[in-house]
Amino acid sequence: MREELLAIIEKNSRMGLKELAILLGVEEVQVANELAAMEAEGIICGYHTLIDWEKTSKDKVTALIEVRVTPQRGQGFDSIAERIYQYPEVQSVYLISGSYDLMVILEGKTLREVSAFVSDKLSTLDSVLSAATHFILKKYKDHGTVLSKKKEDEREMITP
């Protein structure tokens, strides 16, 4: 039941206990207990709402920053990753394979604000060797949800 429950709430975390119980064929109390257990175990780390910020009046810029670092003896990449994710502007930090070591996802109000963070804070950290910044210009799909759906052609076909 655990993996099935996780798959359902990953797509829609607003689904109620009653609906979840019906979908899983179990009692509501079982669903509630399982959710509580997975939260306590750290399997469920939080509940988030996906927002298409382009449809609001809020100015928001998202950047993907590839960072090459020197791993620390005995700690690998964990220590520098922890220092980076402490900044409030940082949304995510991932250890990645390839030419770079870390992928940092950062949000700011403007391109200039994000650039200043990279040059003034991120690049000045002792272990950081280099960083490459990529700005997200448009999101088409995020967390499995399509954000920019094509509008259907509502014109009527006229035949002679």
CYANA upper distance limits for C-alpha pairs under 8 A (distance plus 0.5 A):
  1 MET  CA      5 LEU  CA      6.48
  1 MET  CA     24 LEU  CA      7.67
  2 ARG  CA      6 LEU  CA      6.66
  2 ARG  CA     34 GLU  CA      7.83
  3 GLU  CA      7 ALA  CA      6.60
  4 GLU  CA      8 ILE  CA      6.86
  4 GLU  CA     24 LEU  CA      8.19
  5 LEU  CA      9 ILE  CA      6.79
  5 LEU  CA     20 LEU  CA      8.03
  5 LEU  CA     24 LEU  CA      7.90
  6 LEU  CA     10 GLU  CA      6.37
  7 ALA  CA     11 LYS  CA      7.20
  8 ILE  CA     12 ASN  CA      6.86
  8 ILE  CA     13 SER  CA      8.22
  8 ILE  CA     20 LEU  CA      8.49
  9 ILE  CA     13 SER  CA      4.89
  9 ILE  CA     14 ARG  CA      8.02
  9 ILE  CA     15 MET  CA      7.53
 11 LYS  CA    144 GLY  CA      8.33
 13 SER  CA     47 TYR  CA      7.09
 13 SER  CA     48 HIS  CA      8.26
 15 MET  CA     19 GLU  CA      6.92
 15 MET  CA     20 LEU  CA      7.17
 16 GLY  CA     20 LEU  CA      6.73
 17 LEU  CA     21 ALA  CA      6.49
 17 LEU  CA     28 GLU  CA      6.17
 17 LEU  CA     31 VAL  CA      7.02
 17 LEU  CA     32 ALA  CA      7.27
 18 LYS  CA     22 ILE  CA      6.80
 18 LYS  CA     28 GLU  CA      6.24
 19 GLU  CA     23 LEU  CA      6.72
 20 LEU  CA     24 LEU  CA      6.59
 20 LEU  CA     28 GLU  CA      8.09
 20 LEU  CA     31 VAL  CA      7.62
 21 ALA  CA     25 GLY  CA      6.21
 21 ALA  CA     26 VAL  CA      5.53
 21 ALA  CA     27 GLU  CA      6.01
 21 ALA  CA     28 GLU  CA      5.62
 21 ALA  CA     30 GLN  CA      8.39
 21 ALA  CA     31 VAL  CA      6.71
 22 ILE  CA     26 VAL  CA      7.10
 22 ILE  CA     27 GLU  CA      8.31
 26 VAL  CA     30 GLN  CA      7.15
 26 VAL  CA     31 VAL  CA      7.87
 27 GLU  CA     31 VAL  CA      7.26
 28 GLU  CA     32 ALA  CA      6.71
 29 VAL  CA     33 ASN  CA      6.51
 30 GLN  CA     34 GLU  CA      6.53
 31 VAL  CA     35 LEU  CA      6.60
 32 ALA  CA     36 ALA  CA      6.65
 33 ASN  CA     37 ALA  CA      6.57
 34 GLU  CA     38 MET  CA      6.66
 35 LEU  CA     39 GLU  CA      6.64
 35 LEU  CA     44 ILE  CA      8.34
 36 ALA  CA     40 ALA  CA      6.67
 37 ALA  CA     41 GLU  CA      6.66
 38 MET  CA     42 GLY  CA      6.62
 38 MET  CA     43 ILE  CA      5.57
 38 MET  CA     44 ILE  CA      6.08
 39 GLU  CA     43 ILE  CA      6.46
 39 GLU  CA     44 ILE  CA      5.29
 39 GLU  CA     45 CYS  CA      7.01
 50 LEU  CA    142 ASP  CA      8.44
 50 LEU  CA    143 HIS  CA      8.33
 52 ASP  CA     56 THR  CA      8.05
 52 ASP  CA    147 LEU  CA      7.39
 53 TRP  CA     57 SER  CA      8.27
 53 TRP  CA     58 LYS  CA      7.28
 53 TRP  CA     59 ASP  CA      8.43
 53 TRP  CA     60 LYS  CA      7.67
 54 GLU  CA     58 LYS  CA      8.37
 59 ASP  CA    109 LYS  CA      5.89
 59 ASP  CA    110 THR  CA      7.73
 60 LYS  CA    107 GLU  CA      7.21
 60 LYS  CA    108 GLY  CA      6.22
 60 LYS  CA    109 LYS  CA      5.13
 60 LYS  CA    110 THR  CA      7.12
 61 VAL  CA    107 GLU  CA      6.07
 61 VAL  CA    108 GLY  CA      5.72
 61 VAL  CA    109 LYS  CA      6.18
 61 VAL  CA    110 THR  CA      6.23
 61 VAL  CA    111 LEU  CA      6.94
 61 VAL  CA    114 VAL  CA      8.19
 61 VAL  CA    135 PHE  CA      7.90
 61 VAL  CA    136 ILE  CA      7.81
 62 THR  CA    105 ILE  CA      7.58
 62 THR  CA    106 LEU  CA      6.21
 62 THR  CA    107 GLU  CA      5.07
 62 THR  CA    108 GLY  CA      7.11
 62 THR  CA    135 PHE  CA      6.53
 62 THR  CA    136 ILE  CA      6.09
 63 ALA  CA    105 ILE  CA      6.28
 63 ALA  CA    106 LEU  CA      5.78
 63 ALA  CA    107 GLU  CA      6.96
 63 ALA  CA    114 VAL  CA      7.91
 63 ALA  CA    133 THR  CA      7.03
 63 ALA  CA    134 HIS  CA      5.96
 63 ALA  CA    135 PHE  CA      4.77
 63 ALA  CA    136 ILE  CA      6.21
 64 LEU  CA    103 MET  CA      7.18
 64 LEU  CA    104 VAL  CA      6.33
 64 LEU  CA    105 ILE  CA      5.29
 64 LEU  CA    106 LEU  CA      7.07
 64 LEU  CA    133 THR  CA      6.43
 64 LEU  CA    134 HIS  CA      5.58
 64 LEU  CA    135 PHE  CA      6.76
 64 LEU  CA    136 ILE  CA      7.83
 65 ILE  CA    103 MET  CA      6.14
 65 ILE  CA    104 VAL  CA      5.47
 65 ILE  CA    105 ILE  CA      6.77
 65 ILE  CA    106 LEU  CA      8.07
 65 ILE  CA    131 ALA  CA      6.94
 65 ILE  CA    132 ALA  CA      6.03
 65 ILE  CA    133 THR  CA      4.93
 65 ILE  CA    134 HIS  CA      6.61
 66 GLU  CA    100 TYR  CA      6.41
 66 GLU  CA    101 ASP  CA      7.84
 66 GLU  CA    102 LEU  CA      6.39
 66 GLU  CA    103 MET  CA      5.27
 66 GLU  CA    104 VAL  CA      6.93
 66 GLU  CA    131 ALA  CA      5.96
 66 GLU  CA    132 ALA  CA      5.60
 66 GLU  CA    133 THR  CA      6.97
 67 VAL  CA    100 TYR  CA      6.12
 67 VAL  CA    101 ASP  CA      6.43
 67 VAL  CA    102 LEU  CA      5.56
 67 VAL  CA    103 MET  CA      6.74
 67 VAL  CA    104 VAL  CA      7.86
 67 VAL  CA    128 VAL  CA      7.47
 67 VAL  CA    129 LEU  CA      8.06
 67 VAL  CA    130 SER  CA      6.36
 67 VAL  CA    131 ALA  CA      4.90
 67 VAL  CA    132 ALA  CA      7.10
 68 ARG  CA     99 SER  CA      8.16
 68 ARG  CA    100 TYR  CA      5.25
 68 ARG  CA    101 ASP  CA      5.59
 68 ARG  CA    102 LEU  CA      7.10
 68 ARG  CA    128 VAL  CA      6.58
 68 ARG  CA    129 LEU  CA      5.91
 68 ARG  CA    130 SER  CA      5.71
 68 ARG  CA    131 ALA  CA      6.75
 69 VAL  CA     77 PHE  CA      8.35
 69 VAL  CA     80 ILE  CA      8.49
 69 VAL  CA    100 TYR  CA      8.39
 69 VAL  CA    101 ASP  CA      6.93
 69 VAL  CA    102 LEU  CA      8.28
 69 VAL  CA    127 SER  CA      5.72
 69 VAL  CA    128 VAL  CA      4.87
 69 VAL  CA    129 LEU  CA      5.62
 69 VAL  CA    130 SER  CA      7.62
 70 THR  CA     77 PHE  CA      8.29
 70 THR  CA    127 SER  CA      5.52
 70 THR  CA    128 VAL  CA      7.04
 70 THR  CA    129 LEU  CA      7.39
 71 PRO  CA     75 GLN  CA      7.77
 71 PRO  CA     76 GLY  CA      5.10
 71 PRO  CA     77 PHE  CA      5.47
 71 PRO  CA     80 ILE  CA      8.21
 71 PRO  CA    127 SER  CA      7.64
 72 GLN  CA     76 GLY  CA      5.46
 72 GLN  CA     77 PHE  CA      7.08
 72 GLN  CA     79 SER  CA      7.75
 72 GLN  CA     80 ILE  CA      8.49
 72 GLN  CA    127 SER  CA      8.44
 75 GLN  CA     79 SER  CA      6.69
 77 PHE  CA     81 ALA  CA      6.55
 77 PHE  CA     95 LEU  CA      8.18
 78 ASP  CA     82 GLU  CA      6.54
 79 SER  CA     83 ARG  CA      6.92
 80 ILE  CA     84 ILE  CA      6.75
 80 ILE  CA    127 SER  CA      7.39
 81 ALA  CA     85 TYR  CA      6.68
 81 ALA  CA     93 VAL  CA      7.27
 81 ALA  CA    102 LEU  CA      8.16
 82 GLU  CA     86 GLN  CA      6.85
 83 ARG  CA     87 TYR  CA      8.12
 84 ILE  CA     90 VAL  CA      7.86
 84 ILE  CA     93 VAL  CA      8.17
 84 ILE  CA    122 LEU  CA      7.78
 85 TYR  CA     90 VAL  CA      6.28
 85 TYR  CA     91 GLN  CA      8.02
 85 TYR  CA     92 SER  CA      7.46
 85 TYR  CA     93 VAL  CA      6.87
 86 GLN  CA     90 VAL  CA      8.00
 89 GLU  CA    106 LEU  CA      6.22
 89 GLU  CA    107 GLU  CA      6.13
 89 GLU  CA    108 GLY  CA      7.12
 90 VAL  CA    104 VAL  CA      7.46
 90 VAL  CA    105 ILE  CA      6.52
 90 VAL  CA    106 LEU  CA      5.03
 90 VAL  CA    107 GLU  CA      7.08
 91 GLN  CA    104 VAL  CA      8.09
 91 GLN  CA    105 ILE  CA      5.94
 91 GLN  CA    106 LEU  CA      5.92
 91 GLN  CA    107 GLU  CA      7.32
 92 SER  CA    103 MET  CA      8.39
 92 SER  CA    104 VAL  CA      6.22
 92 SER  CA    105 ILE  CA      5.49
 92 SER  CA    106 LEU  CA      7.64
 93 VAL  CA    102 LEU  CA      7.18
 93 VAL  CA    103 MET  CA      6.14
 93 VAL  CA    104 VAL  CA      5.06
 93 VAL  CA    105 ILE  CA      6.92
 94 TYR  CA    102 LEU  CA      5.95
 94 TYR  CA    103 MET  CA      5.58
 94 TYR  CA    104 VAL  CA      7.06
 95 LEU  CA    101 ASP  CA      6.28
 95 LEU  CA    102 LEU  CA      5.10
 95 LEU  CA    103 MET  CA      6.98
 96 ILE  CA    100 TYR  CA      7.49
 96 ILE  CA    101 ASP  CA      5.88
 96 ILE  CA    102 LEU  CA      6.02
 96 ILE  CA    103 MET  CA      7.07
 97 SER  CA    101 ASP  CA      6.93
106 LEU  CA    114 VAL  CA      7.86
107 GLU  CA    114 VAL  CA      7.56
108 GLY  CA    113 GLU  CA      6.53
108 GLY  CA    114 VAL  CA      6.08
109 LYS  CA    113 GLU  CA      6.99
109 LYS  CA    114 VAL  CA      8.23
110 THR  CA    114 VAL  CA      6.99
111 LEU  CA    115 SER  CA      6.57
111 LEU  CA    135 PHE  CA      8.48
112 ARG  CA    116 ALA  CA      6.50
113 GLU  CA    117 PHE  CA      6.81
114 VAL  CA    118 VAL  CA      6.89
115 SER  CA    119 SER  CA      6.73
116 ALA  CA    120 ASP  CA      6.09
116 ALA  CA    121 LYS  CA      8.20
117 PHE  CA    121 LYS  CA      5.77
117 PHE  CA    122 LEU  CA      6.91
118 VAL  CA    122 LEU  CA      5.29
118 VAL  CA    123 SER  CA      6.33
118 VAL  CA    131 ALA  CA      8.33
119 SER  CA    123 SER  CA      5.74
119 SER  CA    124 THR  CA      7.57
120 ASP  CA    124 THR  CA      6.80
121 LYS  CA    125 LEU  CA      7.35
122 LEU  CA    128 VAL  CA      7.89
123 SER  CA    128 VAL  CA      6.48
123 SER  CA    129 LEU  CA      8.09
123 SER  CA    130 SER  CA      7.40
123 SER  CA    131 ALA  CA      7.49
124 THR  CA    128 VAL  CA      7.67
139 LYS  CA    147 LEU  CA      7.31
139 LYS  CA    148 SER  CA      8.10
140 TYR  CA    146 VAL  CA      6.41
140 TYR  CA    147 LEU  CA      5.76
140 TYR  CA    148 SER  CA      5.93
141 LYS  CA    145 THR  CA      5.81
141 LYS  CA    146 VAL  CA      4.70
141 LYS  CA    147 LEU  CA      5.86
141 LYS  CA    148 SER  CA      7.97
142 ASP  CA    146 VAL  CA      7.05
142 ASP  CA    147 LEU  CA      7.57
